[in-house]
Amino acid sequence: MAGYFRKATMVEGIGDELIYALIVLLALIVPLVMYLIRLSHRQGLLSIHPDSAASVTATREVIGHDHPHQQQPRRNANDGSATCPICLNNAEYGVETNCGHCFCGRCIVTYWQHGSRWLGAIACPVCRQQVTLLLVNFTPEEINNQTEEKRNVSTRVNEYNRRFSGAPRPLMDYIRDLPTLLRHTYNEFFTVGGLIWMFRLRVIVCFLAALLYFISPLDIIPEAVFGVLGFLDDFFIILLLAIYVTLIYRQFVQNRAAGVN
């Protein structure tokens, strides 16, 4: 007779506990992701950091000497293109840092070679976060172009990533890098010629492992005992998963820079 009085669930075949867990996870994760995106966007609107002013000035002088028509920085009309904080023009052969700031490829390479320490990783001219990864952000037209500037930027970016992409970083830097690296991972995951299948498979395995953990009745912090606090372990699993996926992408970029891929 007990079977006739089985408790109804919101979704047939799925326990209410799992649904509640997913709702709580979304309530925790979505605000965090939105905060990181807003933080990255807000930092992207900032001007050059005062501690970077001298190095940026030196970089502008070098660029002006090599390219006299750009000696006086000017800001282009607002057409939606990313603006390079160094030359104040629309970014050409754009390169994005792991902290989410986009520069002209020539500008950021010159900043590294002449305006900062050549032997060490640079600090972002805008936010002063350590730049451990440079990500190519070319437009479709620039991708199809075969110019000397493009080849030089690509070569220097690969050289930089070979030298500094494996540098140790504090935990908060991993978290700050999530919006930029996850976005690039997503874009390359669904792009022909992007992430090779070995790295795609590793990302898929990560998500499957996390899914198995969520549907498993075994929890590090069981909800039945700790209530809402029991969802914290699911939140940290999601956070660790995101960080690990960015580490996979970093390894891919590093291998690509070294010519392994």
C-alpha positions, 0 to 999 in steps of 0.5 A, a space after each residue: 500500500 505504501 507504493 500508492 502513497 509515494 510522494 510526488 516530485 516536481 519532475 518525474 524521475 528526478 528527486 526534488 533534492 537535485 532540483 533544489 541543488 541546481 537552483 541553489 548552485 545557479 543562485 550562487 554561480 550566476 552572481 559570481 560570474 556576472 560580478 567577474 564579467 562586470 569587474 573585467 569590463 570596468 577595469 577595461 574602461 580604466 586609463 593607464 595605471 599611474 605606476 605604468 605611466 613612465 613605461 607607457 610613455 617610453 613605449 609611445 616614444 618607440 612606436 612614434 619613432 618607428 611609425 611617425 604617423 602615430 607619434 601623437 596618440 589620438 582616440 578614434 571615433 567610437 565605432 565599437 572597436 576595442 581601444 588600445 590604452 597605449 596608443 589610444 587608437 583602435 586596436 590593430 592585430 589585437 592581443 588580450 591579456 589574461 586579465 581581460 585588457 586588449 591592446 594593439 599587438 605592436 603596442 603590447 609587444 613594444 611595452 614588453 621589450 622597451 617599456 618594461 622588464 625584458 627578462 620578466 613578465 610584465 604587469 598589465 599597464 591598466 590594472 597592474 595584474 601580472 600578465 602570464 598569458 597573451 591571447 591573440 584577438 585578431 579580427 576576421 580580416 586580420 586573420 586572413 591577412 598575411 603581413 609582416 606585422 601579423 607575423 611579428 606579433 604572432 611570433 612575439 606572443 608565442 615567445 612571451 607565452 613560452 616564457 611566462 604562461 607557466 609562472 606560479 600565481 596566487 589563487 585570486 589570480 586564477 579566479 580573476 582570469 576566469 572570465 577571459 580564459 573561459 571565454 577564449 576556451 569556449 570560442 576555440 572549443 567550437 571553432 574549426 582549428 581551435 582546441 585539438 581533440 585531446 584537449 576537448 576530450 579533457 574538458 568534456 571529461 571534466 564536465 562529465 565528472 562534475 555531473 556525476 558528482 552532482 547526481 551522486 547521493 554521496 556529498 562531502 557536505 550532505 544537504 540532509 545534515 547541513 541544509 543550505 550550507 550543504 550546497 557549498 561543496 557543489 559550489 566549490 566543485 564548480 569553481 575548481 572545475 572552472 579553474 581546471 578548465 582554464 589550466 587545460 586551456 593554458 597548457 594548450 596555449 603554451 604547447 601551441 606557442 612551443 610548436 607542439 600542437 
